[in-house]
Amino acid sequence: MQPDETKARVTRAAWSVFAAYAAAGFAIGTLASRLPAVRAGLGLTSTQMGMVLLLWSLGSVLALPLSGTVAARLGARRSAASASVVAGLGHLTLALAVALGSAPLAVAGLFAAGIGEGTWNAATSLEGASVERRLGYPAMSRFQAGESLGMVTGSVVGALIAATGLPLFAHLGLSATVAVVTGVLSARAFLPLLDAAGEAGAPAPRRGSTVRGALAAWREPRTLMIGLVILGAALAEGSASDWTGLALVSGFQTSESVAATGVALFYGSMLVMRLAGSSLVGRLGRVATLRLCAGAVLAGLALFTFAPWLPLAMAGSVLWGMGAALGFPLGVSAASDDPYKAAMRVSVVSTIGYTAYVIGPGVIGVVAAHLGYRGALAVVAAPVVIAMVAARAARPLPPVTRRPTAAARPSRADAARRRPAPAGAR
C-alpha cells in the first residue's frame, strides 16, 4: 500500500471494482436474456445468428491487444469510464436495429458493444489486480462475483420483462443507461495502477517501452498457457451466455421467460462460486481449483446436452456455471503475480481468452444447424480439457521484490562505512 493510500481508500477502490464488474455484467446479462427476441426481430437462422454474435466478440478481441498499452498510458480510471460509454452506445444501436429490422445496423451495434466491453473488462481487471496486491489476499474472484451478480440481475429482469411484453428498445435502452452511469461513477474511485517500477501514480511510460513490453509478453510460455486456461473458461461462459436461452427454447419448446430463467440459474451459480472462490483457493491452491472447476464444466455440459427433461438440463446449467466461474479471475491473478509486468500480461491472456467469443459463436452456430443448439454445445468440451491440462502454469510465482533505484542504491563510500571492521582493528 502506498503511503498516501489509506485503508479506507483501498476498500473504496475494491468496492468500485466490484461495481464496475456488476455494471458490465448487468448489460451483458440483459442482452443475453433477450437474444431469442433479437433473433426473432431480425428473422435470422441459427447460422446467421452465430455470425452476428461473432461480430460482437470480434470487437472485444480486436480491442484487447491494445488495452494494456492504453491502460498503462491513460490509467484504468479513464480507460474504464470511456469504454463503458462505448459499450452502452453499442447496446442502444442494437436495440434500434431490432426495432427497424436492420441486421447490418445490429452487427455495427454489437461490434461497438464488443469493443467497449472488452476494453472495459481489461481496464477493470487491471485495477482489480492492482487493488488485490494492495489488499494482500486473493480477492479477484470476489471482484468478479460482481460481474456474475450483474448478469444474474440482468437476466432475471430480462425474464420478467420478456413476460410483460415491453419493447426490446425500451428494455435495452434502460439497461444501457444504468450500466453506463454505474461504470462512469465507479471508475472515479479507481486507484492509480502500479507502474513498471512498482510505484503508483508515476508518469505514463513511453510508447516504445509499452509496445516492447506487450511484444515480450506474447513470447512468454507461462503467459500463453495461462491464456489457454482463460480461453477454456471464457468459451464455457460465453457459450452459455449466447446459447443457453436459445437451446432451452429449441430443445424443450419452452417460453422465452423460462429460457431466461435458465440463463439466470447459470449466472447465479457463477455468483455463488465466485463468492466462495477465495476460500476454495486457500484450501486447494490455484491449480487444483482450476482443474476441479474444469471437471464441473464437463459434467454440467454433459447433463445439459443430453438430459431428456427440462429440470435436469437446468441442473446441468447450474453445475456448468459453477465450473466456469473461477477460470478468468484466477487466470488474471496468475498473470498479475509480477506487478511490474501485470498490465501487458493481463492484456495477452485476456486477448487469448476472448478469442473464445470469436470462435465459439460461429462454430456453435454452424454445428447447431445439424445437431441442434444443445448438441452443438458439446464442442465446448475440447478447450475445457486443454484448459485443465494447462492449469499447471497458474502456480504462483515467487514474490517479486522491487529493485532499488540508482538514488536509493548506497554509494561505495556508504557501503564501506557500513562494512564491519576487521577483528584486529576493533
MINU-124680 format. One record per residue (C-alpha): residue number from 1; residue in three letters; x, z, y. Coordinates in pm, whole numbers, plus 50000, padded with zeros to 5 digits. Each point is the difference from the previous one (the first is absolute). Example, Ala and Ser with C-alpha at 12.3 -4.5 7.8 and 13.67 -1.06 7.14 Angstrom:
2
nr->1, rest->ALA, x->51230, z->50780, y->49550
nr->2, rest->SER, x->50137, z->49934, y->50344
//
This chain:
426
nr->1, rest->MET, x->50000, z->50000, y->50000
nr->2, rest->GLN, x->50139, z->49903, y->50341
nr->3, rest->PRO, x->50057, z->50280, y->50256
nr->4, rest->ASP, x->49710, z->49885, y->50224
nr->5, rest->GLU, x->49757, z->49963, y->49710
nr->6, rest->THR, x->49798, z->50315, y->49949
nr->7, rest->LYS, x->49819, z->50071, y->49677
nr->8, rest->ALA, x->49671, z->49933, y->50180
nr->9, rest->ARG, x->50114, z->49651, y->50105
nr->10, rest->VAL, x->50110, z->49911, y->49647
nr->11, rest->THR, x->49672, z->50131, y->49858
nr->12, rest->ARG, x->49806, z->49798, y->50257
nr->13, rest->ALA, x->50202, z->49692, y->49906
nr->14, rest->ALA, x->49922, z->50060, y->49632
nr->15, rest->TRP, x->49627, z->50009, y->50073
nr->16, rest->SER, x->50032, z->49689, y->50215
nr->17, rest->VAL, x->50158, z->49812, y->49708
nr->18, rest->PHE, x->49712, z->50115, y->49779
nr->19, rest->ALA, x->49750, z->49881, y->50263
nr->20, rest->ALA, x->50171, z->49660, y->50038
nr->21, rest->TYR, x->49987, z->49943, y->49624
nr->22, rest->ALA, x->49635, z->50112, y->49999
nr->23, rest->ALA, x->49907, z->49755, y->50277
nr->24, rest->ALA, x->50163, z->49706, y->49823
nr->25, rest->GLY, x->49842, z->50103, y->49669
nr->26, rest->PHE, x->49656, z->50028, y->50159
nr->27, rest->ALA, x->50017, z->49641, y->50127
nr->28, rest->ILE, x->50127, z->49863, y->49668
nr->29, rest->GLY, x->49752, z->50203, y->49793
nr->30, rest->THR, x->49712, z->49883, y->50216
nr->31, rest->LEU, x->50096, z->49637, y->49954
nr->32, rest->ALA, x->50067, z->50040, y->49625
nr->33, rest->SER, x->49652, z->50147, y->49948
nr->34, rest->ARG, x->49840, z->49699, y->50175
nr->35, rest->LEU, x->50197, z->49720, y->49832
nr->36, rest->PRO, x->49696, z->49895, y->49792
nr->37, rest->ALA, x->49813, z->49951, y->50330
nr->38, rest->VAL, x->50295, z->49805, y->50141
nr->39, rest->ARG, x->50005, z->49770, y->49697
nr->40, rest->ALA, x->49623, z->49950, y->50014
nr->41, rest->GLY, x->50002, z->49937, y->50375
nr->42, rest->LEU, x->50268, z->49734, y->49967
nr->43, rest->GLY, x->49865, z->49853, y->49675
nr->44, rest->LEU, x->50335, z->50015, y->49817
nr->45, rest->THR, x->50081, z->49963, y->49631
nr->46, rest->SER, x->50227, z->50252, y->49823
nr->47, rest->THR, x->50303, z->49771, y->50038
nr->48, rest->GLN, x->49926, z->49939, y->50368
nr->49, rest->MET, x->49954, z->50372, y->50059
nr->50, rest->GLY, x->50338, z->50062, y->49840
nr->51, rest->MET, x->50163, z->49753, y->50238
nr->52, rest->VAL, x->49830, z->50160, y->50302
nr->53, rest->LEU, x->50125, z->50344, y->49893
nr->54, rest->LEU, x->50344, z->49847, y->49949
nr->55, rest->LEU, x->50020, z->49923, y->50373
nr->56, rest->TRP, x->49913, z->50365, y->50076
nr->57, rest->SER, x->50300, z->50111, y->49799
nr->58, rest->LEU, x->50227, z->49723, y->50120
nr->59, rest->GLY, x->49973, z->50127, y->50356
nr->60, rest->SER, x->50132, z->50341, y->49893
nr->61, rest->VAL, x->50286, z->49857, y->49795
nr->62, rest->LEU, x->50117, z->49773, y->50280
nr->63, rest->ALA, x->49998, z->50290, y->50248
nr->64, rest->LEU, x->50177, z->50256, y->49783
nr->65, rest->PRO, x->50357, z->49859, y->49986
nr->66, rest->LEU, x->50027, z->50045, y->50377
nr->67, rest->SER, x->49811, z->50330, y->50013
nr->68, rest->GLY, x->50313, z->50210, y->49948
nr->69, rest->THR, x->50184, z->49824, y->50282
nr->70, rest->VAL, x->49697, z->50022, y->50229
nr->71, rest->ALA, x->49950, z->50371, y->49931
nr->72, rest->ALA, x->50372, z->50071, y->50043
nr->73, rest->ARG, x->49999, z->49831, y->50342
nr->74, rest->LEU, x->49655, z->50094, y->50135
nr->75, rest->GLY, x->49942, z->50325, y->49813
nr->76, rest->ALA, x->49725, z->50081, y->49753
nr->77, rest->ARG, x->49765, z->50113, y->50278
nr->78, rest->ARG, x->49970, z->49669, y->50183
nr->79, rest->SER, x->50021, z->49796, y->49679
nr->80, rest->ALA, x->49713, z->50189, y->49834
nr->81, rest->ALA, x->49774, z->49999, y->50307
nr->82, rest->SER, x->50044, z->49627, y->50065
nr->83, rest->ALA, x->49953, z->49908, y->49635
nr->84, rest->SER, x->49676, z->50198, y->49975
nr->85, rest->VAL, x->49853, z->49791, y->50282
nr->86, rest->VAL, x->50101, z->49676, y->49827
nr->87, rest->ALA, x->49842, z->50120, y->49673
nr->88, rest->GLY, x->49675, z->50092, y->50176
nr->89, rest->LEU, x->49976, z->49662, y->50170
nr->90, rest->GLY, x->50051, z->49833, y->49662
nr->91, rest->HIS, x->49709, z->50193, y->49848
nr->92, rest->LEU, x->49776, z->49909, y->50293
nr->93, rest->THR, x->50092, z->49633, y->49962
nr->94, rest->LEU, x->49909, z->50013, y->49630
nr->95, rest->ALA, x->49663, z->50153, y->50078
nr->96, rest->LEU, x->49931, z->49728, y->50255
nr->97, rest->ALA, x->50105, z->49734, y->49747
nr->98, rest->VAL, x->49751, z->50128, y->49742
nr->99, rest->ALA, x->49723, z->50003, y->50260
nr->100, rest->LEU, x->50082, z->49637, y->50085
nr->101, rest->GLY, x->50060, z->49899, y->49637
nr->102, rest->SER, x->50351, z->49874, y->50088
nr->103, rest->ALA, x->50255, z->50033, y->49721
nr->104, rest->PRO, x->50295, z->49876, y->50216
nr->105, rest->LEU, x->49927, z->50266, y->50262
nr->106, rest->ALA, x->49975, z->50261, y->49723
nr->107, rest->VAL, x->50344, z->49897, y->49874
nr->108, rest->ALA, x->50143, z->50034, y->50353
nr->109, rest->GLY, x->49844, z->50344, y->50040
nr->110, rest->LEU, x->50129, z->50128, y->49667
nr->111, rest->PHE, x->50348, z->49859, y->50069
nr->112, rest->ALA, x->50014, z->50185, y->50334
nr->113, rest->ALA, x->49865, z->50315, y->49835
nr->114, rest->GLY, x->50274, z->49977, y->49737
nr->115, rest->ILE, x->50272, z->49973, y->50264
nr->116, rest->GLY, x->49865, z->50304, y->50182
nr->117, rest->GLU, x->49942, z->50209, y->49688
nr->118, rest->GLY, x->50343, z->49925, y->49852
nr->119, rest->THR, x->50187, z->50089, y->50319
nr->120, rest->TRP, x->49780, z->50305, y->50056
nr->121, rest->ASN, x->50066, z->50126, y->49647
nr->122, rest->ALA, x->50376, z->49944, y->50028
nr->123, rest->ALA, x->50027, z->50180, y->50335
nr->124, rest->THR, x->49789, z->50290, y->49875
nr->125, rest->SER, x->50205, z->50022, y->49679
nr->126, rest->LEU, x->50323, z->50018, y->50199
nr->127, rest->GLU, x->49857, z->50275, y->50219
nr->128, rest->GLY, x->49872, z->50182, y->49692
nr->129, rest->ALA, x->50342, z->49987, y->49832
nr->130, rest->SER, x->50162, z->50126, y->50320
nr->131, rest->VAL, x->49752, z->50289, y->50030
nr->132, rest->GLU, x->50042, z->50077, y->49630
nr->133, rest->ARG, x->50375, z->50050, y->50053
nr->134, rest->ARG, x->49931, z->50228, y->50294
nr->135, rest->LEU, x->49754, z->50206, y->49794
nr->136, rest->GLY, x->50251, z->50039, y->49718
nr->137, rest->TYR, x->49763, z->49948, y->49704
nr->138, rest->PRO, x->49830, z->49699, y->49832
nr->139, rest->ALA, x->49693, z->49924, y->50209
nr->140, rest->MET, x->49963, z->49620, y->49985
nr->141, rest->SER, x->49728, z->50003, y->49734
nr->142, rest->ARG, x->49797, z->50242, y->50214
nr->143, rest->PHE, x->50047, z->49776, y->50303
nr->144, rest->GLN, x->49875, z->49701, y->49804
nr->145, rest->ALA, x->49708, z->50207, y->49876
nr->146, rest->GLY, x->49873, z->49928, y->50350
nr->147, rest->GLU, x->49987, z->49631, y->49910
nr->148, rest->SER, x->49803, z->50081, y->49686
nr->149, rest->LEU, x->49765, z->50226, y->50197
nr->150, rest->GLY, x->49942, z->49719, y->50247
nr->151, rest->MET, x->49935, z->49754, y->49718
nr->152, rest->VAL, x->49756, z->50236, y->49831
nr->153, rest->THR, x->49817, z->50056, y->50327
nr->154, rest->GLY, x->49995, z->49630, y->50080
nr->155, rest->SER, x->49874, z->49899, y->49657
nr->156, rest->VAL, x->49734, z->50275, y->49987
nr->157, rest->VAL, x->49875, z->49902, y->50344
nr->158, rest->GLY, x->50012, z->49639, y->49882
nr->159, rest->ALA, x->49782, z->50082, y->49700
nr->160, rest->LEU, x->49745, z->50177, y->50221
nr->161, rest->ILE, x->49993, z->49727, y->50262
nr->162, rest->ALA, x->49975, z->49726, y->49735
nr->163, rest->ALA, x->49685, z->50172, y->49875
nr->164, rest->THR, x->49848, z->50005, y->50351
nr->165, rest->GLY, x->50061, z->49630, y->50062
nr->166, rest->LEU, x->50188, z->50047, y->50330
nr->167, rest->PRO, x->50166, z->49670, y->50101
nr->168, rest->LEU, x->50363, z->49968, y->49892
nr->169, rest->PHE, x->50113, z->49920, y->50356
nr->170, rest->ALA, x->49868, z->50331, y->50133
nr->171, rest->HIS, x->50145, z->50194, y->49709
nr->172, rest->LEU, x->50353, z->49854, y->50018
nr->173, rest->GLY, x->49997, z->50012, y->50379
nr->174, rest->LEU, x->49928, z->50373, y->49998
nr->175, rest->SER, x->50259, z->50076, y->49731
nr->176, rest->ALA, x->50267, z->49797, y->50182
nr->177, rest->THR, x->49934, z->50186, y->50324
nr->178, rest->VAL, x->50029, z->50340, y->49829
nr->179, rest->ALA, x->50323, z->49895, y->49827
nr->180, rest->VAL, x->50166, z->49864, y->50314
nr->181, rest->VAL, x->49914, z->50297, y->50220
nr->182, rest->THR, x->50125, z->50243, y->49734
nr->183, rest->GLY, x->50314, z->49796, y->49940
nr->184, rest->VAL, x->50096, z->49984, y->50368
nr->185, rest->LEU, x->49932, z->50370, y->50063
nr->186, rest->SER, x->50182, z->50120, y->49688
nr->187, rest->ALA, x->50312, z->49797, y->50086
nr->188, rest->ARG, x->50036, z->50196, y->50325
nr->189, rest->ALA, x->50114, z->50306, y->49801
nr->190, rest->PHE, x->50265, z->49812, y->49797
nr->191, rest->LEU, x->50355, z->50134, y->50031
nr->192, rest->PRO, x->50300, z->49770, y->50056
nr->193, rest->LEU, x->50152, z->49857, y->49684
nr->194, rest->LEU, x->50344, z->50113, y->49894
nr->195, rest->ASP, x->50250, z->49730, y->50082
nr->196, rest->ALA, x->50301, z->49888, y->49799
nr->197, rest->ALA, x->50196, z->50302, y->50123
nr->198, rest->GLY, x->49731, z->50244, y->49899
nr->199, rest->GLU, x->49890, z->50071, y->50357
nr->200, rest->ALA, x->49647, z->49983, y->50139
nr->201, rest->GLY, x->49924, z->49813, y->50318
nr->202, rest->ALA, x->50328, z->49812, y->50015
nr->203, rest->PRO, x->50014, z->49658, y->50169
nr->204, rest->ALA, x->49871, z->49707, y->49799
nr->205, rest->PRO, x->50265, z->49836, y->49780
nr->206, rest->ARG, x->50132, z->49658, y->50088
nr->207, rest->ARG, x->49823, z->49704, y->49844
nr->208, rest->GLY, x->50302, z->49894, y->49796
nr->209, rest->SER, x->50042, z->50341, y->49841
nr->210, rest->THR, x->49636, z->50023, y->49891
nr->211, rest->VAL, x->50005, z->49649, y->49854
nr->212, rest->ARG, x->50319, z->50074, y->49805
nr->213, rest->GLY, x->49848, z->50324, y->49874
nr->214, rest->ALA, x->49687, z->49819, y->49883
nr->215, rest->LEU, x->50201, z->49737, y->49813
nr->216, rest->ALA, x->50219, z->50265, y->49839
nr->217, rest->ALA, x->49695, z->50190, y->49874
nr->218, rest->TRP, x->49882, z->49687, y->49818
nr->219, rest->ARG, x->50323, z->50003, y->49796
nr->220, rest->GLU, x->49968, z->50359, y->49873
nr->221, rest->PRO, x->49895, z->50018, y->49631
nr->222, rest->ARG, x->49842, z->50345, y->50037
nr->223, rest->THR, x->49790, z->49889, y->50297
nr->224, rest->LEU, x->49881, z->49689, y->49814
nr->225, rest->MET, x->49904, z->50206, y->49694
nr->226, rest->ILE, x->49802, z->50241, y->50218
nr->227, rest->GLY, x->49830, z->49692, y->50141
nr->228, rest->LEU, x->49887, z->49910, y->49647
nr->229, rest->VAL, x->49850, z->50349, y->49962
nr->230, rest->ILE, x->49802, z->49951, y->50320
nr->231, rest->LEU, x->49908, z->49646, y->49890
nr->232, rest->GLY, x->49830, z->50132, y->49686
nr->233, rest->ALA, x->49821, z->50275, y->50189
nr->234, rest->ALA, x->49891, z->49764, y->50279
nr->235, rest->LEU, x->49862, z->49747, y->49755
nr->236, rest->ALA, x->49811, z->50276, y->49818
nr->237, rest->GLU, x->49852, z->50124, y->50328
nr->238, rest->GLY, x->49945, z->49663, y->50164
nr->239, rest->SER, x->49828, z->49842, y->49701
nr->240, rest->ALA, x->49756, z->50291, y->49990
nr->241, rest->SER, x->49936, z->49971, y->50373
nr->242, rest->ASP, x->49938, z->49626, y->49981
nr->243, rest->TRP, x->49820, z->49962, y->49668
nr->244, rest->THR, x->49836, z->50324, y->49882
nr->245, rest->GLY, x->49676, z->49940, y->50192
nr->246, rest->LEU, x->49983, z->49636, y->49895
nr->247, rest->ALA, x->50080, z->50086, y->49637
nr->248, rest->LEU, x->49724, z->50261, y->49981
nr->249, rest->VAL, x->49741, z->49770, y->50155
nr->250, rest->SER, x->50097, z->49712, y->49773
nr->251, rest->GLY, x->50064, z->50192, y->49680
nr->252, rest->PHE, x->49703, z->50239, y->50006
nr->253, rest->GLN, x->49755, z->49818, y->50232
nr->254, rest->THR, x->49984, z->50309, y->50216
nr->255, rest->SER, x->49917, z->50022, y->50371
nr->256, rest->GLU, x->50252, z->49976, y->50280
nr->257, rest->SER, x->49948, z->50366, y->50091
nr->258, rest->VAL, x->50075, z->50114, y->49642
nr->259, rest->ALA, x->50310, z->49779, y->49996
nr->260, rest->ALA, x->50114, z->50154, y->50329
nr->261, rest->THR, x->49958, z->50341, y->49836
nr->262, rest->GLY, x->50245, z->49886, y->49731
nr->263, rest->VAL, x->50251, z->49913, y->50273
nr->264, rest->ALA, x->49945, z->50345, y->50152
nr->265, rest->LEU, x->50068, z->50166, y->49664
nr->266, rest->PHE, x->50330, z->49816, y->49974
nr->267, rest->TYR, x->50108, z->50110, y->50347
nr->268, rest->GLY, x->49873, z->50352, y->49941
nr->269, rest->SER, x->50217, z->50041, y->49692
nr->270, rest->MET, x->50298, z->49870, y->50199
nr->271, rest->LEU, x->49929, z->50260, y->50268
nr->272, rest->VAL, x->49994, z->50288, y->49751
nr->273, rest->MET, x->50320, z->49884, y->49834
nr->274, rest->ARG, x->50184, z->49959, y->50329
nr->275, rest->LEU, x->49901, z->50348, y->50112
nr->276, rest->ALA, x->50136, z->50136, y->49671
nr->277, rest->GLY, x->50304, z->49770, y->50007
nr->278, rest->SER, x->50248, z->50242, y->50159
nr->279, rest->SER, x->49934, z->50265, y->49735
nr->280, rest->LEU, x->50023, z->49745, y->49719
nr->281, rest->VAL, x->50331, z->49862, y->50127
nr->282, rest->GLY, x->50131, z->50354, y->50036
nr->283, rest->ARG, x->49924, z->50066, y->49632
nr->284, rest->LEU, x->50096, z->49668, y->49842
nr->285, rest->GLY, x->50229, z->49827, y->50247
nr->286, rest->ARG, x->49954, z->49653, y->50147
nr->287, rest->VAL, x->50088, z->49793, y->49694
nr->288, rest->ALA, x->49777, z->50179, y->49751
nr->289, rest->THR, x->49712, z->50007, y->50252
nr->290, rest->LEU, x->50027, z->49627, y->50061
nr->291, rest->ARG, x->49999, z->49923, y->49628
nr->292, rest->LEU, x->49704, z->50229, y->49937
nr->293, rest->CYS, x->49808, z->49824, y->50277
nr->294, rest->ALA, x->50083, z->49657, y->49860
nr->295, rest->GLY, x->49862, z->50109, y->49663
nr->296, rest->ALA, x->49679, z->50116, y->50168
nr->297, rest->VAL, x->49961, z->49659, y->50169
nr->298, rest->LEU, x->50035, z->49821, y->49666
nr->299, rest->ALA, x->49744, z->50226, y->49834
nr->300, rest->GLY, x->49756, z->49970, y->50291
nr->301, rest->LEU, x->50035, z->49622, y->50012
nr->302, rest->ALA, x->49928, z->49971, y->49627
nr->303, rest->LEU, x->49689, z->50216, y->50035
nr->304, rest->PHE, x->49871, z->49815, y->50307
nr->305, rest->THR, x->50064, z->49656, y->49850
nr->306, rest->PHE, x->49855, z->50050, y->49654
nr->307, rest->ALA, x->49736, z->50273, y->50043
nr->308, rest->PRO, x->49654, z->49878, y->49890
nr->309, rest->TRP, x->49813, z->50249, y->50223
nr->310, rest->LEU, x->50010, z->50051, y->50376
nr->311, rest->PRO, x->50067, z->50380, y->49992
nr->312, rest->LEU, x->50301, z->49944, y->49773
nr->313, rest->ALA, x->50135, z->49731, y->50234
nr->314, rest->MET, x->49954, z->50243, y->50291
nr->315, rest->ALA, x->50204, z->50259, y->49807
nr->316, rest->GLY, x->50271, z->49738, y->49952
nr->317, rest->SER, x->49999, z->49940, y->50375
nr->318, rest->VAL, x->50063, z->50372, y->50058
nr->319, rest->LEU, x->50295, z->50008, y->49758
nr->320, rest->TRP, x->50133, z->49676, y->50150
nr->321, rest->GLY, x->49985, z->50148, y->50351
nr->322, rest->MET, x->50182, z->50317, y->49897
nr->323, rest->GLY, x->50282, z->49793, y->49851
nr->324, rest->ALA, x->50032, z->49772, y->50302
nr->325, rest->ALA, x->50020, z->50286, y->50250
nr->326, rest->LEU, x->50365, z->50105, y->50007
nr->327, rest->GLY, x->50206, z->49683, y->49950
nr->328, rest->PHE, x->50010, z->49901, y->50367
nr->329, rest->PRO, x->50064, z->50344, y->50157
nr->330, rest->LEU, x->50267, z->50094, y->49746
nr->331, rest->GLY, x->50162, z->49659, y->50039
nr->332, rest->VAL, x->50015, z->50042, y->50379
nr->333, rest->SER, x->50149, z->50348, y->49959
nr->334, rest->ALA, x->50263, z->49865, y->49760
nr->335, rest->ALA, x->50089, z->49719, y->50240
nr->336, rest->SER, x->50036, z->50260, y->50278
nr->337, rest->ASP, x->50237, z->50234, y->49816
nr->338, rest->ASP, x->50281, z->49885, y->50229
nr->339, rest->PRO, x->49860, z->50052, y->50353
nr->340, rest->TYR, x->50261, z->49770, y->50155
nr->341, rest->LYS, x->49868, z->49696, y->49809
nr->342, rest->ALA, x->49636, z->50098, y->49960
nr->343, rest->ALA, x->49846, z->49750, y->50245
nr->344, rest->MET, x->50152, z->49692, y->49835
nr->345, rest->ARG, x->49952, z->50121, y->49644
nr->346, rest->VAL, x->49634, z->50090, y->50058
nr->347, rest->SER, x->49952, z->49654, y->50149
nr->348, rest->VAL, x->50150, z->49839, y->49689
nr->349, rest->VAL, x->49804, z->50200, y->49741
nr->350, rest->SER, x->49678, z->49957, y->50199
nr->351, rest->THR, x->50055, z->49624, y->50016
nr->352, rest->ILE, x->50054, z->49982, y->49624
nr->353, rest->GLY, x->49696, z->50218, y->49941
nr->354, rest->TYR, x->49777, z->49798, y->50228
nr->355, rest->THR, x->50077, z->49679, y->49811
nr->356, rest->ALA, x->49752, z->50146, y->49750
nr->357, rest->TYR, x->49728, z->49936, y->50256
nr->358, rest->VAL, x->50113, z->49636, y->50019
nr->359, rest->ILE, x->50038, z->49941, y->49627
nr->360, rest->GLY, x->49705, z->50207, y->49883
nr->361, rest->PRO, x->49698, z->49842, y->50172
nr->362, rest->GLY, x->50093, z->49643, y->49913
nr->363, rest->VAL, x->50094, z->50069, y->49638
nr->364, rest->ILE, x->49702, z->50227, y->49933
nr->365, rest->GLY, x->49763, z->49759, y->50173
nr->366, rest->VAL, x->50113, z->49708, y->49780
nr->367, rest->VAL, x->49989, z->50205, y->49680
nr->368, rest->ALA, x->49657, z->50138, y->50097
nr->369, rest->ALA, x->49861, z->49646, y->49995
nr->370, rest->HIS, x->50074, z->49995, y->49623
nr->371, rest->LEU, x->49979, z->50363, y->49885
nr->372, rest->GLY, x->49776, z->50160, y->50259
nr->373, rest->TYR, x->50102, z->50257, y->50259
nr->374, rest->ARG, x->50047, z->50288, y->49757
nr->375, rest->GLY, x->50202, z->49798, y->49751
nr->376, rest->ALA, x->50225, z->49865, y->50276
nr->377, rest->LEU, x->50105, z->50351, y->50102
nr->378, rest->ALA, x->50196, z->50034, y->49675
nr->379, rest->VAL, x->50283, z->49801, y->50163
nr->380, rest->VAL, x->50081, z->50309, y->50207
nr->381, rest->ALA, x->50142, z->50170, y->49689
nr->382, rest->ALA, x->50323, z->49793, y->49994
nr->383, rest->PRO, x->50143, z->50108, y->50340
nr->384, rest->VAL, x->49892, z->50358, y->49932
nr->385, rest->VAL, x->50212, z->50003, y->49683
nr->386, rest->ILE, x->50295, z->49861, y->50201
nr->387, rest->ALA, x->49949, z->50277, y->50257
nr->388, rest->MET, x->50006, z->50258, y->49722
nr->389, rest->VAL, x->50343, z->49875, y->49892
nr->390, rest->ALA, x->50133, z->49972, y->50356
nr->391, rest->ALA, x->49891, z->50357, y->50087
nr->392, rest->ARG, x->50344, z->50129, y->49900
nr->393, rest->ALA, x->50137, z->49866, y->50331
nr->394, rest->ALA, x->49788, z->50251, y->50194
nr->395, rest->ARG, x->50219, z->50294, y->49902
nr->396, rest->PRO, x->50091, z->50191, y->50319
nr->397, rest->LEU, x->50337, z->49919, y->50158
nr->398, rest->PRO, x->50243, z->50282, y->50076
nr->399, rest->PRO, x->49942, z->50151, y->50345
nr->400, rest->VAL, x->50153, z->49790, y->50278
nr->401, rest->THR, x->50200, z->50187, y->50260
nr->402, rest->ARG, x->50057, z->49855, y->50343
nr->403, rest->ARG, x->50352, z->49876, y->50070
nr->404, rest->PRO, x->50150, z->50173, y->50304
nr->405, rest->THR, x->50030, z->49781, y->50308
nr->406, rest->ALA, x->50335, z->49942, y->50167
nr->407, rest->ALA, x->49911, z->50252, y->50267
nr->408, rest->ALA, x->49918, z->50264, y->49742
nr->409, rest->ARG, x->50310, z->49934, y->49788
nr->410, rest->PRO, x->50274, z->50260, y->50068
nr->411, rest->SER, x->50325, z->49876, y->50155
nr->412, rest->ARG, x->50331, z->50029, y->49817
nr->413, rest->ALA, x->50103, z->50284, y->50230
nr->414, rest->ASP, x->49677, z->50190, y->49929
nr->415, rest->ALA, x->50043, z->49939, y->49629
nr->416, rest->ALA, x->50356, z->50132, y->50014
nr->417, rest->ARG, x->49887, z->50312, y->50183
nr->418, rest->ARG, x->49726, z->50063, y->49738
nr->419, rest->ARG, x->50240, z->49950, y->49708
nr->420, rest->PRO, x->50111, z->50335, y->49853
nr->421, rest->ALA, x->50357, z->50093, y->50085
nr->422, rest->PRO, x->50260, z->50009, y->49719
nr->423, rest->ALA, x->50033, z->50337, y->49831
nr->424, rest->GLY, x->50353, z->50050, y->50131
nr->425, rest->ALA, x->49894, z->49950, y->50361
nr->426, rest->ARG, x->49730, z->50269, y->49997
//
